[in-house]
């Protein structure tokens, strides 16, 4: 089977004059965020007052996120469809798509996780000040 390659997998890059290495300056990723009582802002579009989030332990958030990851991996639901329904980030309205971003634009743990992925690869659990995430690198 043939796989579709993104039309623009890396928006910008730099070639050094004497080397053939490419420095990727931006990636594109989607994510699914589950907030918990330790999140820096324990509220979301789904829970504006934080009534549920402030009662959710980090362990419960991790369990929830792992269940979501299994649903995606099994093919029961697409990443974008699930993120749109359950992500605690406002990017849910775009299926979790965060668009293109470069170094220094996201929290370090999130950025490191996103840049470490290959295009089309989904991360394990990424823990940041916002909560716990799974990231799908899309470009």
PANU-56902 format. One record per residue: y, z, x of N, C-alpha, C, O in turn; residue in one letter. Coordinates in steps of 0.2 Angstrom, whole numbers, plus 2048, in hexadecimal, padded with zeros to 3 digits. Each point is the difference from the previous one (the first is absolute). Example, Ala and Ser with C-alpha at 12.3 -4.5 7.8 and 13.67 -1.06 7.14 Angstrom:
2
+---------+------+--------+----------+-------+---------+---------+------+--------+---------+------+--------+------+
: n.north : n.up : n.east : ca.north : ca.up : ca.east : c.north : c.up : c.east : o.north : o.up : o.east : type :
+---------+------+--------+----------+-------+---------+---------+------+--------+---------+------+--------+------+
:     7E4 :  827 :    842 :      806 :   800 :     7FC :     806 :  800 :    804 :     7FF :  803 :    805 :    A :
:     806 :  7F9 :    7F9 :      806 :   801 :     804 :     805 :  803 :    7FC :     806 :  801 :    803 :    S :
+---------+------+--------+----------+-------+---------+---------+------+--------+---------+------+--------+------+
This chain:
139
+---------+------+--------+----------+-------+---------+---------+------+--------+---------+------+--------+------+
: n.north : n.up : n.east : ca.north : ca.up : ca.east : c.north : c.up : c.east : o.north : o.up : o.east : type :
+---------+------+--------+----------+-------+---------+---------+------+--------+---------+------+--------+------+
:     7FA :  800 :    804 :      806 :   800 :     7FC :     806 :  800 :    804 :     800 :  803 :    806 :    X :
:     805 :  7FA :    7F8 :      807 :   800 :     804 :     804 :  806 :    7FD :     800 :  801 :    7FB :    X :
:     804 :  801 :    80A :      805 :   806 :     7FE :     806 :  7FD :    801 :     802 :  7FC :    804 :    X :
:     803 :  806 :    7F8 :      807 :   7FD :     800 :     803 :  804 :    805 :     800 :  806 :    800 :    X :
:     804 :  7F7 :    804 :      804 :   803 :     805 :     807 :  801 :    7FD :     803 :  7FB :    7FD :    X :
:     800 :  80A :    805 :      807 :   801 :     7FD :     805 :  7FB :    803 :     7FF :  7FE :    806 :    X :
:     805 :  7FF :    7F7 :      805 :   7FB :     802 :     804 :  802 :    806 :     802 :  7FD :    804 :    X :
:     800 :  80A :    7FC :      804 :   802 :     805 :     7FE :  807 :    802 :     803 :  805 :    7FE :    X :
:     7F7 :  7FC :    806 :      7FD :   806 :     801 :     805 :  805 :    804 :     7FF :  806 :    800 :    X :
:     805 :  7F7 :    804 :      805 :   804 :     804 :     807 :  7FD :    7FF :     801 :  7FB :    803 :    X :
:     803 :  809 :    7FA :      807 :   7FD :     7FE :     803 :  7FE :    807 :     803 :  7FB :    801 :    X :
:     7FD :  80A :    804 :      804 :   7FF :     806 :     7FC :  802 :    806 :     7FB :  804 :    7FF :    X :
:     806 :  7FA :    806 :      7FC :   801 :     806 :     804 :  7FE :    806 :     805 :  7FC :    800 :    X :
:     7F9 :  807 :    806 :      804 :   7FF :     806 :     7FB :  7FE :    805 :     7FB :  803 :    801 :    X :
:     806 :  7F8 :    803 :      7FC :   7FE :     806 :     804 :  802 :    806 :     806 :  7FE :    800 :    X :
:     7F7 :  805 :    804 :      804 :   801 :     807 :     800 :  7FA :    804 :     7FB :  7FC :    7FF :    X :
:     80A :  803 :    805 :      800 :   7FA :     804 :     7FA :  7FE :    804 :     7FF :  7FB :    801 :    X :
:     7FE :  80A :    802 :      7FB :   7FF :     805 :     7F9 :  802 :    7FE :     7FB :  7FF :    804 :    X :
:     805 :  804 :    7F6 :      7F9 :   802 :     7FD :     7FF :  7FC :    7FA :     804 :  7FD :    7FD :    X :
:     7F6 :  803 :    801 :      7FE :   7FD :     7FA :     7FE :  805 :    7FA :     7FD :  7FE :    7FB :    X :
:     805 :  808 :    806 :      7FF :   805 :     7FB :     805 :  800 :    7FB :     806 :  7FE :    801 :    X :
:     7F8 :  803 :    7F9 :      804 :   800 :     7FA :     802 :  807 :    7FE :     7FB :  804 :    7FF :    X :
:     80B :  7FE :    800 :      802 :   806 :     7FD :     801 :  800 :    7F9 :     805 :  7FC :    7FE :    X :
:     7F7 :  807 :    7FE :      802 :   7FF :     7F8 :     805 :  805 :    7FF :     7FF :  806 :    801 :    X :
:     806 :  7F8 :    7FC :      806 :   804 :     7FE :     7FF :  803 :    7F9 :     804 :  804 :    7FE :    X :
:     7F9 :  7F8 :    7FE :      7FF :   802 :     7F9 :     7F9 :  7FF :    7FD :     7FD :  7FB :    802 :    X :
:     801 :  809 :    7F9 :      7FA :   7FF :     7FD :     802 :  801 :    7F8 :     805 :  802 :    7FE :    X :
:     7F6 :  7FC :    7FE :      801 :   801 :     7F9 :     7FA :  803 :    7FD :     7FA :  7FF :    802 :    X :
:     807 :  806 :    7FA :      7FB :   805 :     7FE :     801 :  802 :    7F9 :     806 :  800 :    7FE :    X :
:     7F5 :  802 :    7FF :      800 :   803 :     7F9 :     7FC :  807 :    801 :     7FD :  801 :    805 :    X :
:     805 :  803 :    7F7 :      7FD :   807 :     800 :     7FF :  803 :    7FA :     803 :  7FE :    7FB :    X :
:     7F9 :  807 :    805 :      7FE :   804 :     7FA :     801 :  807 :    802 :     7FD :  803 :    805 :    X :
:     808 :  801 :    7F8 :      802 :   806 :     802 :     7FE :  806 :    7FB :     801 :  7FF :    7FA :    X :
:     7FC :  806 :    808 :      7FE :   806 :     7FC :     804 :  806 :    803 :     7FF :  802 :    805 :    X :
:     806 :  800 :    7F7 :      804 :   806 :     802 :     7FC :  806 :    7FE :     7FC :  800 :    7FC :    X :
:     806 :  806 :    808 :      7FD :   806 :     7FF :     805 :  806 :    800 :     806 :  7FE :    802 :    X :
:     7F8 :  808 :    7FD :      805 :   805 :     801 :     804 :  801 :    806 :     805 :  803 :    801 :    X :
:     7F8 :  7FA :    805 :      803 :   801 :     806 :     805 :  7FA :    802 :     803 :  7FF :    805 :    X :
:     7FD :  7FC :    7F6 :      804 :   7FA :     801 :     807 :  801 :    801 :     803 :  805 :    7FD :    X :
:     801 :  7F8 :    807 :      807 :   801 :     801 :     804 :  800 :    7F9 :     805 :  803 :    7FF :    X :
:     7F9 :  7F8 :    7FD :      803 :   800 :     7F9 :     7FB :  800 :    7FB :     7FD :  7FB :    7FE :    X :
:     801 :  80B :    7FF :      7FA :   800 :     7FC :     801 :  7FE :    7F9 :     800 :  804 :    7FB :    X :
:     803 :  7F6 :    804 :      801 :   7FD :     7F9 :     7FF :  7F8 :    801 :     801 :  7FE :    806 :    X :
:     7FE :  7FF :    7F5 :      800 :   7F8 :     800 :     802 :  7FD :    7FA :     801 :  804 :    7FB :    X :
:     7FE :  7F6 :    805 :      802 :   7FC :     7F9 :     7FB :  802 :    7FB :     801 :  800 :    7FA :    X :
:     7F9 :  802 :    808 :      7FA :   802 :     7FB :     801 :  807 :    7FE :     7FE :  802 :    7FB :    X :
:     805 :  802 :    809 :      801 :   807 :     7FF :     807 :  802 :    802 :     801 :  804 :    805 :    X :
:     804 :  7FA :    7F7 :      807 :   801 :     803 :     802 :  808 :    801 :     804 :  801 :    804 :    X :
:     7F9 :  803 :    7F8 :      801 :   807 :     801 :     7FC :  804 :    805 :     801 :  806 :    802 :    X :
:     7FA :  7F6 :    801 :      7FB :   803 :     804 :     7FB :  805 :    7FD :     7FD :  804 :    804 :    X :
:     802 :  7FC :    7F6 :      7FC :   804 :     7FC :     7F9 :  800 :    803 :     7FC :  805 :    800 :    X :
:     801 :  7F5 :    801 :      7F9 :   7FF :     802 :     800 :  800 :    808 :     7FC :  803 :    803 :    X :
:     809 :  7FA :    800 :      800 :   800 :     807 :     800 :  807 :    804 :     7FD :  801 :    805 :    X :
:     807 :  803 :    7F8 :      801 :   807 :     803 :     7FA :  804 :    7FF :     800 :  805 :    804 :    X :
:     7FC :  7F9 :    7F8 :      7F9 :   804 :     7FF :     7FA :  7FC :    804 :     7FB :  803 :    800 :    X :
:     806 :  7F7 :    802 :      7FB :   7FD :     804 :     800 :  802 :    807 :     805 :  7FF :    804 :    X :
:     7F5 :  803 :    7FE :      7FF :   802 :     807 :     7FF :  7FA :    805 :     7FF :  7FB :    7FD :    X :
:     802 :  806 :    809 :      7FF :   7FA :     804 :     7F9 :  7FE :    800 :     7FF :  7FA :    800 :    X :
:     7FC :  80B :    800 :      7F9 :   7FE :     7FF :     7FF :  7FC :    7FA :     7FC :  7FB :    800 :    X :
:     807 :  807 :    7FA :      7FF :   7FC :     7FA :     803 :  7F9 :    801 :     7FD :  7FB :    7FD :    X :
:     809 :  804 :    806 :      803 :   7FA :     801 :     7FB :  7FB :    805 :     800 :  7FA :    7FE :    X :
:     7FD :  809 :    807 :      7FC :   7FD :     804 :     7FA :  7FD :    7FC :     7FE :  7FA :    801 :    X :
:     7FF :  80A :    7FB :      7FA :   7FF :     7FC :     802 :  7FA :    7FB :     7FC :  7FB :    7FF :    X :
:     80A :  805 :    7FE :      802 :   7FB :     7FB :     801 :  7FA :    804 :     7FE :  7FA :    7FE :    X :
:     805 :  806 :    808 :      801 :   7FA :     804 :     7FA :  7FD :    802 :     7FF :  7F9 :    800 :    X :
:     7FC :  80B :    802 :      7F9 :   7FD :     802 :     7FD :  7FC :    7FA :     7FD :  7FB :    801 :    X :
:     804 :  808 :    7F9 :      7FD :   7FD :     7FA :     803 :  7F9 :    7FF :     7FD :  7FC :    7FE :    X :
:     80A :  804 :    803 :      803 :   7FA :     7FF :     7FE :  7FB :    805 :     7FF :  7FA :    7FF :    X :
:     800 :  808 :    807 :      7FE :   7FB :     806 :     7F9 :  7FD :    7FE :     7FF :  7FA :    801 :    X :
:     7FD :  80B :    7FD :      7F9 :   7FD :     7FE :     800 :  7FB :    7FA :     7FC :  7FB :    800 :    X :
:     808 :  806 :    7FB :      801 :   7FC :     7FB :     802 :  7F9 :    802 :     7FE :  7FB :    7FE :    X :
:     807 :  805 :    807 :      803 :   7F9 :     803 :     7FA :  7FD :    804 :     7FF :  7FA :    7FF :    X :
:     7FE :  80A :    805 :      7FA :   7FD :     805 :     7FB :  7FD :    7FC :     7FC :  7FB :    802 :    X :
:     802 :  808 :    7F8 :      7FB :   7FE :     7FC :     801 :  7FA :    7FC :     7FC :  7FC :    7FD :    X :
:     80B :  802 :    803 :      802 :   7FA :     7FC :     801 :  802 :    7F8 :     801 :  7FB :    7FD :    X :
:     7FF :  80B :    802 :      801 :   802 :     7F9 :     807 :  7FF :    7FD :     801 :  7FF :    7FA :    X :
:     804 :  801 :    80B :      807 :   7FF :     7FF :     803 :  7FD :    806 :     7FE :  802 :    806 :    X :
:     807 :  7FB :    7F9 :      804 :   7FD :     806 :     805 :  806 :    803 :     802 :  804 :    7FC :    X :
:     800 :  7FB :    80A :      804 :   805 :     803 :     807 :  800 :    7FC :     802 :  805 :    7FE :    X :
:     801 :  7F5 :    801 :      806 :   800 :     7FC :     800 :  803 :    7F9 :     804 :  803 :    7FE :    X :
:     7F6 :  7FB :    7FE :      800 :   803 :     7FA :     7FF :  807 :    7FF :     803 :  803 :    7FC :    X :
:     7F9 :  800 :    809 :      800 :   807 :     800 :     806 :  803 :    802 :     802 :  806 :    7FE :    X :
:     801 :  7F8 :    808 :      807 :   803 :     802 :     805 :  800 :    7FA :     804 :  804 :    800 :    X :
:     7FC :  7F6 :    7FC :      805 :   800 :     7FB :     7FF :  805 :    7FB :     804 :  803 :    7FC :    X :
:     7F6 :  800 :    803 :      7FE :   805 :     7FB :     801 :  807 :    803 :     802 :  804 :    7FC :    X :
:     7FC :  7FD :    80A :      7FF :   807 :     802 :     804 :  802 :    806 :     800 :  806 :    801 :    X :
:     803 :  7F5 :    803 :      804 :   802 :     806 :     806 :  805 :    7FE :     803 :  7FE :    7FB :    X :
:     7FE :  807 :    808 :      806 :   804 :     7FF :     806 :  7FD :    804 :     805 :  804 :    800 :    X :
:     7FB :  7F6 :    802 :      806 :   7FD :     803 :     803 :  7FB :    7FB :     7FC :  7FD :    7FC :    X :
:     80A :  802 :    804 :      804 :   7FC :     7FC :     7FE :  7F8 :    801 :     801 :  7FC :    7FC :    X :
:     7FC :  803 :    80A :      7FD :   7FA :     802 :     7FA :  7FE :    7FB :     7FE :  7FA :    800 :    X :
:     800 :  80A :    7FC :      7FA :   7FF :     7FB :     802 :  7FA :    7FC :     7FC :  7FC :    7FE :    X :
:     80B :  804 :    800 :      802 :   7FA :     7FC :     7FF :  7F9 :    803 :     801 :  7FB :    7FC :    X :
:     7FE :  805 :    80A :      7FE :   7FA :     804 :     7F9 :  800 :    803 :     7FF :  7FD :    805 :    X :
:     7FD :  807 :    7F7 :      7F9 :   800 :     803 :     7FF :  804 :    806 :     7FB :  7FE :    804 :    X :
:     80A :  806 :    7FE :      800 :   803 :     806 :     803 :  7FD :    806 :     800 :  802 :    806 :    X :
:     802 :  7F8 :    7F9 :      803 :   7FB :     805 :     807 :  803 :    803 :     804 :  802 :    7FC :    X :
:     7FC :  800 :    80B :      806 :   802 :     803 :     804 :  7FB :    803 :     805 :  801 :    803 :    X :
:     7F9 :  7F9 :    7FD :      803 :   7FA :     803 :     7FF :  801 :    808 :     7FC :  803 :    802 :    X :
:     808 :  7F9 :    802 :      800 :   800 :     807 :     804 :  806 :    803 :     805 :  802 :    7FD :    X :
:     7F8 :  801 :    808 :      804 :   806 :     803 :     7FE :  800 :    808 :     7FB :  7FE :    802 :    X :
:     80A :  804 :    801 :      7FF :   800 :     808 :     7FF :  808 :    802 :     801 :  804 :    7FC :    X :
:     7FF :  7FC :    80B :      7FF :   807 :     803 :     806 :  804 :    7FE :     806 :  7FE :    800 :    X :
:     7F9 :  809 :    7FF :      806 :   804 :     7FE :     802 :  800 :    7F9 :     804 :  804 :    7FE :    X :
:     7F9 :  7F8 :    7FE :      802 :   800 :     7F9 :     7FC :  804 :    7FB :     802 :  802 :    7FA :    X :
:     7F8 :  800 :    808 :      7FC :   805 :     7FC :     7FE :  806 :    804 :     802 :  801 :    806 :    X :
:     7FC :  804 :    7F7 :      7FD :   806 :     803 :     7FB :  7FE :    805 :     7FC :  7FC :    7FF :    X :
:     804 :  808 :    807 :      7FC :   7FE :     806 :     7F9 :  7FF :    7FE :     7FD :  7FB :    802 :    X :
:     800 :  80A :    7FB :      7F9 :   7FF :     7FE :     7FE :  7FA :    7FC :     7FB :  7FD :    801 :    X :
:     80A :  801 :    7FA :      7FF :   7FB :     7FC :     801 :  7F9 :    804 :     7FC :  7FC :    800 :    X :
:     809 :  804 :    804 :      801 :   7FA :     804 :     7FA :  7FF :    805 :     7FE :  7FA :    801 :    X :
:     800 :  80B :    802 :      7FB :   7FF :     805 :     7F9 :  7FE :    7FC :     7FD :  7FB :    803 :    X :
:     802 :  807 :    7F8 :      7FA :   7FE :     7FC :     801 :  7F9 :    7FE :     7FB :  7FC :    800 :    X :
:     80B :  802 :    7FD :      801 :   7F9 :     7FE :     7FF :  7FB :    806 :     7FD :  7FB :    7FF :    X :
:     806 :  806 :    807 :      800 :   7FC :     805 :     7FA :  7FF :    803 :     7FE :  7FB :    804 :    X :
:     7FD :  80A :    7FC :      7FA :   800 :     803 :     7FB :  7FC :    7FC :     7FA :  7FE :    802 :    X :
:     807 :  800 :    7F8 :      7FC :   7FC :     7FB :     800 :  7F9 :    802 :     806 :  7FD :    802 :    X :
:     7F5 :  7FF :    7FD :      800 :   7F9 :     800 :     802 :  7FE :    7F9 :     800 :  803 :    7FB :    X :
:     803 :  7F7 :    804 :      802 :   7FD :     7FA :     7F9 :  800 :    7FB :     7FB :  7FD :    802 :    X :
:     806 :  805 :    7F8 :      7FB :   801 :     7FB :     7FB :  806 :    801 :     7FC :  801 :    7FC :    X :
:     806 :  803 :    809 :      7FC :   806 :     801 :     803 :  806 :    7FC :     806 :  801 :    800 :    X :
:     7F6 :  804 :    7FE :      802 :   805 :     7FC :     7FF :  807 :    804 :     7FB :  800 :    804 :    X :
:     80A :  804 :    7FD :      7FF :   806 :     804 :     7FC :  805 :    7FD :     7FE :  800 :    7FA :    X :
:     800 :  805 :    80A :      7FD :   806 :     7FD :     806 :  804 :    7FE :     805 :  7FE :    7FE :    X :
:     7FA :  809 :    801 :      806 :   804 :     7FE :     805 :  801 :    805 :     7FE :  801 :    806 :    X :
:     808 :  7FE :    7F8 :      806 :   801 :     804 :     804 :  806 :    7FD :     802 :  800 :    7FB :    X :
:     7FF :  805 :    809 :      804 :   806 :     7FE :     807 :  800 :    803 :     801 :  7FF :    806 :    X :
:     804 :  801 :    7F5 :      807 :   800 :     802 :     803 :  806 :    7FD :     7FD :  803 :    7FB :    X :
:     80A :  7FD :    806 :      804 :   806 :     7FC :     800 :  7FE :    7F9 :     802 :  805 :    7FC :    X :
:     7FD :  7F5 :    802 :      801 :   7FE :     7F9 :     7F9 :  802 :    7FC :     801 :  801 :    7FA :    X :
:     7FA :  7FF :    80A :      7F9 :   801 :     7FC :     7FB :  7FC :    804 :     800 :  7FF :    806 :    X :
:     7FB :  800 :    7F6 :      7FA :   7FC :     804 :     800 :  7F9 :    7FD :     801 :  7FF :    7FA :    X :
:     7FD :  7FC :    80A :      801 :   7F9 :     7FF :     7F9 :  7FC :    802 :     7FD :  803 :    804 :    X :
:     802 :  7F8 :    7F8 :      7FC :   7FA :     803 :     805 :  7FA :    801 :     804 :  7FF :    7FB :    X :
:     7FB :  7FE :    80A :      805 :   7FA :     802 :     7FC :  7FA :    800 :     7FA :  800 :    803 :    X :
:     808 :  7FB :    7FA :      7FD :   7F9 :     801 :     805 :  7FC :    803 :     806 :  7FE :    7FE :    X :
:     7F8 :  7FF :    808 :      805 :   7FC :     804 :     7FF :  7F9 :    7FD :     7FB :  7FD :    800 :    X :
:     80B :  800 :    7FE :      800 :   7F9 :     7FD :     802 :  7FB :    804 :     7FF :  7FA :    7FF :    X :
:     805 :  807 :    806 :      803 :   7FB :     805 :     802 :  804 :    806 :     802 :  7FC :    805 :    X :
+---------+------+--------+----------+-------+---------+---------+------+--------+---------+------+--------+------+
